[in-house]
């Protein structure tokens, strides 16, 4: 399946990332820098020093998917970091980052969040 949705969990690597890293290098950052497993199905985001490139690594059934976005103009606005090594992102925040909408002006309206209980 190709595509990211609101059902994924998103984690942002808060240090600078060398965009020459591929699947194995980014997986190493997830293991050592974030103390997480790259095989857990979560989406991991990495941004370069100039904040004009972003990679997203996710484990899909049978292998890794790597998404890469390079901005031709401007930079990604990053959320404020609460933790020095990892930052959990909401789907809506990622969409705002990718589309270039300011995160500072974000004013969330109250909505009902459904709670799904399994088994």
Backbone as CSV, one residue per row, in Angstrom:
resi,resn,N_x,N_y,N_z,CA_x,CA_y,CA_z,C_x,C_y,C_z
1,UNK,0.853,-1.182,0.000,0.000,0.000,0.000,0.893,1.236,0.000
2,UNK,0.599,2.163,-0.857,1.355,3.410,-0.907,0.464,4.514,-0.360
3,UNK,0.985,5.261,0.583,0.238,6.387,1.128,0.331,6.462,2.635
4,UNK,0.361,7.667,3.121,0.403,7.926,4.551,-0.936,8.508,4.961
5,UNK,-1.397,8.120,6.141,-2.711,8.556,6.593,-2.646,9.011,8.048
6,UNK,-3.776,9.430,8.544,-3.872,9.840,9.945,-3.803,8.644,10.884
7,UNK,-3.855,7.433,10.359,-3.781,6.237,11.195,-2.347,5.837,11.534
8,UNK,-1.372,6.447,10.876,0.029,6.195,11.201,0.434,7.018,12.430
9,UNK,1.484,6.595,13.089,2.121,7.404,14.134,3.342,8.067,13.510
10,UNK,3.563,9.332,13.848,4.644,10.114,13.238,5.615,10.578,14.312
11,UNK,6.900,10.355,14.048,7.964,10.771,14.956,8.988,11.569,14.157
12,UNK,9.382,12.703,14.700,10.367,13.541,14.032,11.700,13.427,14.733
13,UNK,12.730,13.159,13.970,14.095,13.143,14.483,14.534,14.594,14.611
14,UNK,14.885,15.018,15.819,15.110,16.445,16.064,16.527,16.937,15.823
15,UNK,17.453,16.041,15.541,18.798,16.480,15.189,18.873,16.699,13.681
16,UNK,19.973,17.314,13.243,20.198,17.520,11.818,20.463,16.160,11.176
17,UNK,19.932,15.966,9.982,20.110,14.703,9.281,20.813,14.938,7.945
18,UNK,21.797,14.098,7.665,22.484,14.107,6.373,21.559,13.429,5.365
19,UNK,21.122,14.158,4.356,20.162,13.638,3.398,20.768,12.614,2.440
20,UNK,22.066,12.342,2.558,22.667,11.277,1.758,22.361,9.910,2.347
21,UNK,21.852,9.873,3.577,21.525,8.598,4.216,20.353,7.936,3.501
22,UNK,20.444,6.635,3.399,19.387,5.850,2.783,18.647,5.034,3.831
23,UNK,18.103,3.922,3.403,17.305,3.070,4.283,18.084,2.642,5.533
24,UNK,19.283,2.118,5.334,20.062,1.598,6.462,20.543,2.705,7.388
25,UNK,21.004,3.819,6.830,21.476,4.930,7.655,20.370,5.553,8.494
26,UNK,19.204,5.738,7.894,18.066,6.299,8.625,17.558,5.313,9.676
27,UNK,17.561,4.025,9.346,17.172,3.009,10.335,18.113,3.040,11.530
28,UNK,19.398,3.256,11.272,20.362,3.372,12.365,20.085,4.563,13.256
29,UNK,19.685,5.689,12.668,19.332,6.870,13.466,18.109,6.596,14.336
30,UNK,17.164,5.854,13.799,15.961,5.527,14.570,16.330,4.650,15.756
31,UNK,17.177,3.645,15.510,17.570,2.719,16.588,18.426,3.403,17.645
32,UNK,19.482,4.092,17.221,20.435,4.655,18.180,20.036,6.032,18.688
33,UNK,19.498,6.877,17.824,19.185,8.246,18.208,17.823,8.424,18.848
34,UNK,16.889,7.523,18.517,15.531,7.666,19.034,15.125,6.504,19.933
35,UNK,15.963,5.482,20.009,15.674,4.281,20.807,14.327,3.668,20.443
36,UNK,14.070,3.558,19.155,12.826,2.979,18.665,13.160,1.933,17.611
37,UNK,12.180,1.158,17.233,12.357,0.155,16.188,11.831,0.699,14.869
38,UNK,12.652,0.698,13.820,12.162,1.176,12.520,11.133,0.239,11.895
39,UNK,10.955,-0.949,12.464,10.026,-1.932,11.914,8.645,-1.872,12.561
40,UNK,8.386,-0.863,13.387,7.116,-0.817,14.129,5.950,-0.223,13.337
41,UNK,6.157,0.174,12.098,5.077,0.717,11.274,4.861,2.207,11.417
42,UNK,5.615,2.849,12.299,5.518,4.306,12.451,6.267,4.989,11.319
43,UNK,5.954,6.264,11.101,6.624,7.064,10.080,7.641,7.956,10.796
44,UNK,8.872,7.923,10.323,9.951,8.705,10.928,10.377,9.788,9.952
45,UNK,10.405,11.049,10.454,10.729,12.203,9.622,12.118,12.709,9.945
46,UNK,12.835,13.101,8.890,14.187,13.632,9.011,14.287,14.882,8.149
47,UNK,14.916,15.935,8.693,15.048,17.208,7.972,16.524,17.597,7.965
48,UNK,16.978,18.207,6.865,18.370,18.633,6.773,18.592,19.976,7.474
49,UNK,19.851,20.403,7.524,20.226,21.633,8.232,19.513,22.863,7.670
50,UNK,19.402,22.964,6.347,18.766,24.133,5.730,17.244,24.064,5.769
51,UNK,16.702,22.933,6.195,15.251,22.709,6.311,14.522,22.833,4.978
52,UNK,15.199,22.477,3.887,14.535,22.499,2.592,14.349,21.090,2.017
53,UNK,14.751,20.077,2.789,14.581,18.692,2.374,14.072,17.856,3.538
54,UNK,13.180,16.937,3.222,12.620,16.073,4.252,12.523,14.653,3.704
55,UNK,12.910,13.693,4.546,12.725,12.282,4.221,11.808,11.679,5.272
56,UNK,10.965,10.756,4.817,10.072,10.021,5.714,10.278,8.539,5.447
57,UNK,10.605,7.792,6.496,10.848,6.360,6.385,9.766,5.611,7.141
58,UNK,9.180,4.605,6.484,8.122,3.805,7.116,8.273,2.358,6.654
59,UNK,8.024,1.446,7.572,8.020,0.029,7.243,6.622,-0.353,6.782
60,UNK,6.510,-0.797,5.556,5.262,-1.314,5.013,5.416,-2.829,4.934
61,UNK,4.382,-3.536,4.598,4.459,-4.993,4.562,5.563,-5.460,3.608
62,UNK,6.583,-6.069,4.177,7.649,-6.651,3.372,8.835,-5.763,3.088
63,UNK,8.799,-4.488,3.443,9.946,-3.630,3.160,9.727,-2.187,3.559
64,UNK,10.787,-1.410,3.423,10.747,0.007,3.760,10.246,0.824,2.573
65,UNK,9.544,1.911,2.898,9.179,2.937,1.918,9.891,4.211,2.343
66,UNK,10.470,4.912,1.394,11.162,6.160,1.675,10.533,7.264,0.831
67,UNK,9.991,8.262,1.515,9.420,9.433,0.856,10.429,10.569,0.993
68,UNK,10.597,11.344,-0.067,11.598,12.414,-0.060,10.979,13.656,-0.701
69,UNK,11.033,14.774,0.012,10.512,16.027,-0.543,11.619,17.073,-0.493
70,UNK,11.859,17.717,-1.643,12.829,18.802,-1.748,12.085,20.051,-2.168
71,UNK,12.186,21.085,-1.344,11.526,22.351,-1.664,12.393,23.134,-2.650
72,UNK,11.767,23.691,-3.645,12.488,24.534,-4.600,12.637,25.956,-4.075
73,UNK,11.763,26.344,-3.148,11.832,27.672,-2.545,11.270,27.565,-1.141
74,UNK,11.883,28.265,-0.192,11.383,28.288,1.173,11.939,27.151,2.018
75,UNK,11.436,27.068,3.244,11.889,26.052,4.187,10.689,25.447,4.907
76,UNK,10.916,24.282,5.499,9.892,23.666,6.329,9.884,24.362,7.681
77,UNK,8.709,24.708,8.157,8.577,25.219,9.520,8.449,24.016,10.439
78,UNK,9.343,23.943,11.422,9.360,22.796,12.317,8.629,23.124,13.614
79,UNK,7.962,22.138,14.193,7.274,22.370,15.474,8.288,22.546,16.595
80,UNK,7.865,23.196,17.669,8.731,23.345,18.834,9.032,21.979,19.413
81,UNK,10.286,21.758,19.743,10.705,20.468,20.270,10.518,20.421,21.778
82,UNK,9.800,19.395,22.266,9.623,19.206,23.698,10.645,18.236,24.251
83,UNK,11.211,17.417,23.373,12.191,16.414,23.768,13.382,16.559,22.831
84,UNK,14.592,16.416,23.344,15.769,16.673,22.538,16.000,15.632,21.451
85,UNK,15.489,14.408,21.592,15.769,13.354,20.622,14.586,12.967,19.742
86,UNK,13.390,13.017,20.243,12.255,12.646,19.408,11.066,13.542,19.692
87,UNK,10.238,13.668,18.716,9.064,14.512,18.837,7.917,13.810,18.127
88,UNK,6.854,13.555,18.839,5.684,12.923,18.245,4.879,14.003,17.529
89,UNK,4.557,13.745,16.285,3.797,14.697,15.482,2.387,14.181,15.254
90,UNK,1.457,15.078,15.151,0.106,14.728,14.738,0.048,14.813,13.217
91,UNK,-0.869,14.067,12.638,-1.057,14.052,11.192,-1.294,15.461,10.652
92,UNK,-2.125,16.221,11.348,-2.462,17.571,10.888,-1.226,18.465,10.849
93,UNK,-0.342,18.318,11.835,0.885,19.120,11.868,1.776,18.777,10.683
94,UNK,1.892,17.509,10.368,2.687,17.099,9.206,2.119,17.691,7.927
95,UNK,0.811,17.651,7.766,0.183,18.201,6.562,0.466,19.701,6.454
96,UNK,0.375,20.416,7.582,0.680,21.854,7.567,2.135,22.094,7.180
97,UNK,3.041,21.296,7.731,4.462,21.440,7.400,4.704,21.227,5.913
98,UNK,4.110,20.182,5.353,4.341,19.844,3.949,3.724,20.852,2.988
99,UNK,2.623,21.467,3.393,1.958,22.424,2.508,2.415,23.862,2.716
100,UNK,3.241,24.108,3.731,3.791,25.438,3.940,2.914,26.378,4.732
101,UNK,1.980,25.847,5.479,1.108,26.680,6.304,1.764,26.860,7.670
102,UNK,1.725,28.073,8.201,2.405,28.393,9.454,1.863,27.572,10.620
103,UNK,2.755,27.012,11.406,2.366,26.258,12.595,2.070,27.168,13.771
104,UNK,2.585,28.388,13.740,2.394,29.330,14.843,0.951,29.792,14.916
105,UNK,0.323,30.016,13.789,-1.032,30.533,13.729,-2.096,29.446,13.883
106,UNK,-1.661,28.205,14.054,-2.605,27.081,14.106,-3.542,27.235,15.297
107,UNK,-4.827,27.260,15.013,-5.846,27.379,16.048,-6.815,26.219,15.881
108,UNK,-6.701,25.216,16.721,-7.494,24.004,16.590,-8.862,24.173,17.240
109,UNK,-9.895,23.853,16.496,-11.262,23.860,17.009,-11.537,22.552,17.733
110,UNK,-12.455,22.568,18.687,-12.790,21.355,19.425,-13.489,20.364,18.499
111,UNK,-13.038,19.134,18.573,-13.632,18.048,17.806,-13.702,16.813,18.692
112,UNK,-14.657,15.973,18.422,-14.785,14.715,19.129,-13.781,13.734,18.549
113,UNK,-12.966,13.139,19.404,-12.037,12.109,18.965,-12.624,10.769,19.350
114,UNK,-12.818,9.923,18.359,-13.402,8.613,18.643,-12.352,7.721,19.296
115,UNK,-12.802,6.939,20.240,-11.939,6.002,20.929,-12.368,4.607,20.508
116,UNK,-11.432,3.900,19.884,-11.726,2.554,19.408,-11.083,1.574,20.370
117,UNK,-11.889,0.651,20.901,-11.368,-0.359,21.806,-11.368,-1.694,21.080
118,UNK,-10.226,-2.371,21.182,-10.079,-3.675,20.532,-10.036,-4.749,21.597
119,UNK,-10.700,-5.853,21.300,-10.665,-7.077,22.084,-10.916,-6.922,23.476
